[in-house]
Amino acid sequence: MLFNASHEVILVIDDNPTNLELLHNALGSCGYEVLVEMDGFSGIEQAKSYPPDLILLDVQMPGIDGFETCRKLQFDPSTKNIPVIFMTALTDTTDKVKGLHLGAVDYITKPFRQEEALARIQTHLKIRRLSLELEQQKQELEQVVQKRTSELTFALQELKKTQLQLIQNEKLSTIGQLVSGIAHEINNPVGCITGNLEQATLAVKDAVDYIRLYQTNFPNPGIEIEQKAEEIDIEFLLEDLPKMFVSMQTGIERIRNISTSLRTFSRADVDCKVSVNIHEGLESTLMILQHRLKAQDYRPAIQVIKKYAEIPKVECYLGQLNQVFMNILANAIDALEEANLGRSYEAIKASPNQIIVETEMKNEQQVAIRIIDNGMGMTKDVKQRIFDHLFTTKPVGKGTGLGLTIAHQIIVEKHGGTIEVNSEWGGGTEFAIALPIV
């Protein structure tokens, strides 16, 4: 039985379209009214014009990050009382304390786990409702009886203790259950539409053939029918209608591919290794990152060149391996974006951004995966420290320094493989991964 959200409004501020879609669907299915914005400035303006009951705020965003956005919300009297829950992959205690000092009430750790995220959201909305009710009662009764005021103050303190307890009990979440659940829900209506679309396509073809046959045998159907044919532009309609169904079929296939990619990427196989096709993991990751690869106003699309060899299946933890692919590919995109700074659209078009994804047999026992970008590359010092714990070249709030450390751990410790970086300043970067087949 779904929780009754009572038309409560939740504002989600996140620059990642995938996260926005996941949260919008999950929260909407629970009855909440969901507003979405993709940057801090737009989120602040939305909160001022249509104050929500709760704000879910991503820490890492372009422009102003989540910390600065929270500070501005807290500074404005019209938004300071709206509870803010940070969404972050950061696990450093200092970052969490910083967010709490800025006025946030809680953290939701990425990747999300739907049950925990909804429980936290429901709890803080309940706390907000109770806080508002208690504050109103306090104002009404404060002038009447001091004892009642004391009881209300105690109740507020208990609510604050509940908030702190939630934060202390926070644990790592996984995106697997949420994504696979959504993918499953997508498949049901897509299957229904696909089946009906096939029958509808045949029906339309039969109807078009029938009309064409009628036109051939009755070239002079009468003034009324001729007027109606002219009114609806029958010739254009007969030519365009089949094209519409082809377009719809293409869209359905696109949705089906996205659903398959989500299920592949989020596969929860942490308990044991499974034999998989590495190319499926790479393809699902590239599909999820497609929104960052496509053309933007300031640059053409990033070219992805795939050089897949015939390789056997590999026994691995595919969910964890996909996290490695996601981190390296996302870093490659970041490197290309950084290299584009100061370059015109035409200059980038003349020397396009490229990411090469290559697989091959390294030897009889190992497969090799190489991910190469033509960005600015790394200095010798950065290259030597790239896998160090908490090391990052990104500005504060843009990177945690944990991604490549975790990637190294997954490849080396969990899979018994190797991961190396080959790069020099001005010459691009290559991440070379070797995995044992068994």
C-alpha positions in Angstrom: 0.0 0.0 0.0 1.5 3.4 -1.1 2.0 6.2 1.4 -0.5 9.0 1.0 1.5 12.1 0.1 -1.4 14.4 0.6 -0.3 16.6 -2.4 3.0 17.5 -0.7 5.4 19.2 -3.0 9.0 18.1 -3.4 11.6 20.1 -5.4 14.5 18.1 -6.9 17.6 20.0 -7.9 20.0 17.8 -9.9 22.0 18.3 -13.1 21.7 14.6 -14.0 18.7 13.9 -16.2 18.8 10.2 -15.2 18.6 11.0 -11.5 15.8 13.5 -12.2 13.8 10.9 -14.1 14.3 8.2 -11.4 13.3 10.5 -8.6 10.4 12.0 -10.5 8.9 8.5 -11.2 9.6 7.1 -7.8 8.2 10.1 -5.9 5.3 10.6 -8.3 4.2 7.0 -7.9 3.9 7.8 -4.1 1.5 10.7 -4.8 3.9 13.6 -4.3 3.9 16.6 -6.6 7.4 16.7 -8.0 9.2 19.8 -9.3 12.6 19.5 -11.0 15.4 22.0 -11.8 18.9 21.3 -13.2 20.9 24.0 -11.5 21.2 25.9 -8.3 20.0 29.3 -9.6 16.9 27.9 -11.2 16.2 25.8 -8.1 16.4 28.9 -5.8 14.0 30.8 -8.0 11.6 27.9 -8.1 11.6 27.6 -4.3 10.9 31.3 -4.0 8.0 31.4 -6.5 6.4 28.1 -5.5 7.7 27.0 -2.0 7.9 23.2 -1.7 7.5 21.1 1.4 11.0 19.6 0.9 14.0 20.1 -1.3 16.3 17.2 -2.5 19.5 18.9 -3.5 22.5 17.5 -5.4 25.9 18.5 -3.9 27.8 18.4 -7.2 26.4 20.7 -9.9 27.7 23.2 -12.4 27.4 26.9 -11.7 26.9 27.0 -7.9 27.2 23.7 -6.1 24.8 22.3 -3.6 26.5 23.8 -0.6 26.3 27.3 -2.0 22.7 26.7 -3.1 21.8 25.6 0.4 23.5 28.6 1.9 21.5 31.0 -0.3 18.2 29.1 0.5 19.0 29.4 4.2 19.8 33.1 3.9 16.5 34.0 2.3 13.6 34.4 4.8 11.1 33.0 2.3 13.0 29.7 1.9 15.0 29.3 5.1 12.5 27.0 6.8 12.2 24.5 3.9 14.0 21.3 4.9 16.9 20.4 2.6 18.1 16.8 2.1 21.4 16.6 0.3 21.9 13.9 -2.4 25.5 12.9 -2.7 28.1 10.2 -3.4 30.4 11.9 -0.9 31.2 9.9 2.1 33.7 12.2 3.9 32.4 13.2 7.3 33.8 16.8 6.9 31.5 17.3 3.8 28.5 16.0 5.7 29.2 18.2 8.7 29.6 21.2 6.4 26.2 20.5 4.8 24.5 20.2 8.3 26.1 23.4 9.4 24.7 25.1 6.3 21.2 24.0 7.4 20.6 20.7 5.7 18.5 18.2 7.7 19.8 14.9 6.2 21.8 13.2 3.5 20.7 10.6 0.9 23.7 8.7 -0.4 24.1 7.9 -4.1 23.5 5.5 -5.6 19.9 5.6 -4.3 18.0 2.7 -2.6 14.3 3.5 -3.1 13.0 2.1 0.2 15.5 4.1 2.3 15.2 7.3 0.3 11.4 7.3 0.6 11.6 6.5 4.3 13.9 9.5 4.9 11.7 11.8 2.8 8.5 10.7 4.5 10.2 11.1 7.9 11.4 14.6 7.3 8.0 15.6 5.7 6.4 14.3 8.9 8.9 16.2 11.0 8.1 19.4 9.0 4.4 18.9 9.5 4.8 18.3 13.2 7.2 21.2 13.5 4.8 23.6 11.9 1.9 22.3 14.0 3.9 22.5 17.2 5.2 25.9 16.4 1.7 27.2 15.8 0.4 25.7 19.0 3.4 27.1 20.8 2.5 30.6 19.7 -1.1 30.2 20.6 -0.5 28.7 24.1 2.7 30.6 25.1 0.7 33.5 26.4 -1.7 31.2 28.3 0.5 28.6 30.1 4.2 28.3 30.5 4.0 24.6 31.3 2.5 23.8 27.9 5.2 25.8 26.2 7.8 23.7 28.0 6.2 20.5 26.8 6.2 21.7 23.2 9.8 22.7 23.4 10.7 19.3 24.7 8.8 17.7 21.7 10.8 19.8 19.3 14.0 18.7 20.9 12.9 15.1 20.5 12.3 15.7 16.8 15.8 17.1 16.4 17.2 14.0 18.1 15.3 11.9 15.6 16.9 13.8 12.8 20.4 13.2 14.2 19.7 9.5 14.8 18.7 9.1 11.1 22.0 10.7 10.0 24.0 8.5 12.4 22.3 5.4 11.1 23.0 6.2 7.4 24.5 3.4 5.3 25.6 2.9 1.7 22.8 2.6 -0.8 22.7 0.9 -4.1 21.0 2.0 -7.3 20.3 -1.6 -8.4 16.8 -2.2 -6.8 15.5 1.2 -7.9 16.7 1.1 -11.5 15.8 -2.6 -12.1 12.4 -2.0 -10.6 11.8 1.0 -12.9 13.1 -1.0 -15.9 10.7 -3.8 -15.1 7.8 -1.3 -14.9 8.8 0.2 -18.2 8.8 -3.2 -19.9 5.1 -3.9 -19.1 3.6 -0.9 -20.9 6.2 -1.2 -23.7 5.2 -4.8 -24.3 1.6 -3.8 -24.5 2.2 -0.9 -26.8 4.5 -3.1 -29.1 1.8 -5.8 -29.5 -0.9 -3.3 -30.2 1.3 -1.3 -32.5 2.1 -4.3 -34.7 -1.7 -5.1 -35.1 -2.5 -1.4 -35.7 0.2 -1.2 -38.4 -1.3 -4.2 -40.2 -4.8 -2.6 -39.8 -3.7 0.7 -41.2 -2.0 -1.0 -44.2 -5.2 -2.9 -44.9 -7.2 0.3 -44.6 -4.8 2.2 -47.0 -4.9 -0.7 -49.5 -8.7 -0.6 -49.3 -8.9 3.1 -49.9 -6.5 2.9 -52.8 -8.6 0.1 -54.3 -11.8 2.2 -53.9 -10.1 5.2 -55.6 -9.1 3.0 -58.5 -12.6 1.4 -59.0 -14.6 4.6 -58.2 -12.6 7.5 -59.6 -15.7 9.8 -59.4 -17.1 9.2 -55.9 -19.2 12.3 -55.8 -18.9 15.9 -54.7 -19.3 15.3 -51.0 -16.6 12.6 -50.8 -14.3 14.7 -53.0 -14.8 17.7 -50.7 -14.0 15.7 -47.6 -10.9 14.2 -49.3 -9.7 17.7 -50.1 -10.5 18.9 -46.5 -8.4 16.1 -44.8 -5.8 16.1 -47.6 -6.3 12.4 -48.2 -3.2 11.8 -50.3 -0.9 13.3 -47.7 -2.7 11.3 -45.0 -2.4 8.0 -46.9 1.4 8.6 -47.4 2.1 9.9 -43.9 0.1 7.5 -41.8 2.4 4.5 -42.3 5.4 6.7 -41.6 3.9 7.6 -38.2 3.7 4.0 -37.2 7.3 3.4 -38.3 8.4 6.4 -36.2 6.4 5.1 -33.2 8.0 1.7 -33.6 11.5 3.3 -33.6 10.6 5.2 -30.4 9.4 2.0 -28.7 12.7 0.2 -29.6 14.6 3.1 -28.1 12.7 2.8 -24.9 13.3 -1.0 -24.9 17.0 -0.5 -25.4 17.2 2.0 -22.5 15.3 -0.4 -20.2 17.7 -3.2 -21.2 20.7 -1.0 -20.5 19.4 0.0 -17.1 18.9 -3.6 -16.1 22.3 -4.6 -17.3 24.0 -1.7 -15.6 22.4 -2.2 -12.3 22.6 -6.0 -12.1 22.9 -6.9 -8.4 25.4 -9.8 -8.5 27.5 -8.9 -5.5 27.2 -12.3 -3.8 28.9 -14.3 -6.6 30.6 -13.9 -9.9 28.6 -14.6 -13.1 29.8 -15.3 -16.6 28.9 -12.2 -18.8 29.7 -10.5 -22.0 31.8 -7.5 -21.1 30.5 -5.6 -24.2 27.0 -5.6 -22.7 28.3 -3.7 -19.6 30.2 -1.2 -21.8 27.1 -0.7 -24.0 24.8 -0.2 -21.0 27.2 2.4 -19.5 27.5 4.3 -22.8 23.7 4.3 -23.1 23.3 5.8 -19.6 25.9 8.4 -20.4 24.4 9.3 -23.8 23.0 12.6 -22.5 26.5 13.8 -21.9 27.9 12.5 -25.2 25.4 14.1 -27.5 25.9 17.5 -29.1 25.6 20.7 -27.0 25.2 24.3 -27.9 28.9 24.9 -27.4 30.3 21.7 -29.0 29.5 18.9 -31.4 28.7 15.4 -30.1 31.6 13.5 -28.5 32.6 10.7 -31.0 32.6 7.2 -29.4 34.7 4.8 -31.4 34.2 1.2 -30.5 36.8 -1.4 -31.4 35.3 -4.6 -30.0 37.2 -7.8 -30.6 35.9 -11.4 -30.3 36.4 -12.1 -26.6 35.0 -14.9 -24.4 32.7 -14.3 -21.5 34.3 -13.2 -18.3 33.4 -14.3 -14.8 32.9 -11.1 -12.8 30.8 -9.0 -10.6 29.1 -7.1 -13.5 27.4 -4.5 -11.3 30.7 -3.5 -9.8 32.5 -3.6 -13.1 30.0 -1.3 -14.6 30.7 1.2 -11.8 34.3 1.2 -13.0 33.3 1.7 -16.6 31.0 4.5 -15.5 33.7 6.3 -13.5 36.3 6.1 -16.2 34.0 7.1 -19.0 32.6 10.0 -17.0 36.1 11.2 -16.2 37.0 11.0 -19.9 34.0 13.2 -20.7 35.0 15.7 -17.9 38.6 15.7 -19.4 37.2 16.5 -22.8 35.0 19.3 -21.4 38.0 20.8 -19.7 40.0 20.7 -22.8 37.3 22.5 -24.7 37.5 25.6 -22.5 38.4 28.6 -24.6 37.9 26.7 -27.9 35.2 27.7 -30.4 32.5 25.3 -31.7 34.2 25.3 -35.2 37.6 24.5 -33.6 36.2 21.6 -31.7 34.4 20.4 -34.9 37.6 20.5 -36.8 39.4 18.5 -34.2 36.5 16.5 -32.6 36.3 15.1 -29.1 36.8 11.4 -29.2 36.6 8.4 -26.8 37.9 5.1 -28.0 36.5 1.9 -26.3 38.6 -1.1 -27.3 38.6 -4.8 -26.2 40.9 -7.6 -27.1 42.5 -10.8 -25.8 45.6 -9.7 -23.8 46.8 -13.3 -23.5 45.2 -16.8 -23.2 44.0 -16.0 -19.6 43.1 -12.3 -19.8 40.9 -9.9 -21.7 41.9 -6.3 -22.1 39.6 -3.2 -22.0 41.1 0.2 -23.0 39.3 3.5 -22.7 41.1 6.3 -24.4 40.3 10.0 -24.7 42.0 12.8 -26.7 41.7 15.4 -23.9 44.6 17.3 -22.3 46.1 14.3 -20.5 47.8 14.4 -17.2 51.0 15.7 -15.7 53.6 13.3 -14.3 52.6 14.2 -10.8 48.9 13.7 -11.3 49.5 10.4 -13.1 51.5 9.0 -10.2 48.7 9.9 -7.7 45.6 9.2 -9.7 44.6 6.1 -7.7 45.5 7.6 -4.3 42.7 7.8 -1.7 40.9 11.2 -1.8 43.2 12.6 -4.6 41.3 14.7 -7.2 42.2 17.4 -9.6 38.6 18.7 -9.7 37.5 21.9 -7.8 36.0 21.6 -4.4 32.5 20.2 -4.6 33.2 18.6 -8.1 35.0 15.5 -7.1 35.5 13.3 -4.1 38.8 11.6 -5.0 37.2 8.2 -4.3 36.1 7.1 -7.8 39.4 5.8 -9.2 40.4 4.5 -5.8 37.3 2.4 -5.7 37.8 1.4 -9.4 41.3 0.2 -8.5 40.0 -1.8 -5.6 37.2 -3.5 -7.7 39.6 -4.4 -10.5 42.6 -5.5 -8.5 41.2 -6.9 -5.2 37.7 -8.1 -6.3 38.7 -9.5 -9.7 42.4 -10.2 -9.5 43.1 -8.0 -12.6 45.1 -4.9 -13.3 44.3 -1.3 -14.1 46.9 1.2 -15.4 46.9 4.7 -16.7 49.0 5.9 -19.7 49.0 9.6 -20.2 51.1 12.7 -20.7 50.2 16.3 -20.7 48.7 17.4 -24.0 48.5 13.8 -25.3 45.2 12.4 -24.0 44.7 9.6 -21.5 44.3 5.8 -21.7 43.0 3.5 -18.9 44.0 0.0 -19.6 42.2 -2.8 -17.7 43.1 -6.5 -17.7 40.7 -9.1 -16.3 41.2 -12.8 -15.9 38.7 -14.9 -17.9 37.9 -17.2 -15.0 
